[in-house]
Amino acid sequence: QVQLVESGGGLVQAGGSLRLSCEASGSIFSINAMGWYRQAPGKRRELVAAVSSGGSTNYADSVKGRFTISRDNVKNTVYLQSNSLKPEDTGVYYCNAAGVVASTSSGSTRLLGNYWGQGTQVTVSS
């Protein structure tokens, strides 16, 4: 029912910028938190940034001051503005939606759980 689709990845030189987008679709009533994770070759997937439905944010220490996460609750879309990119930022970036609540046909709501997007590649050259 719920699908997350990322976009905006690509190849960029060190010091450049990218804006990633992730749209959640389906009969969604609300999403508690949305975030971005990344996985570099040979490394484990790690949290990059997350934002709650109320707008509270948290960032990995490695991206603080360079990346900004934001969301549009009406569009169920989360963004990651990535500035001053470094080669170590290279990896597959995955969108995550936590605490997804669906609207039901009876006019109620139902907690579904957590969902992942398919990922988008970000490559930063030196």
Summary of the structure (lengths in Angstrom):
residues: 126
radius of gyration: 14.9
end to end distance: 40.5
largest distance: 54.6
contacts: 379
relative contact order: 0.32
helix: 2%
strand: 62%
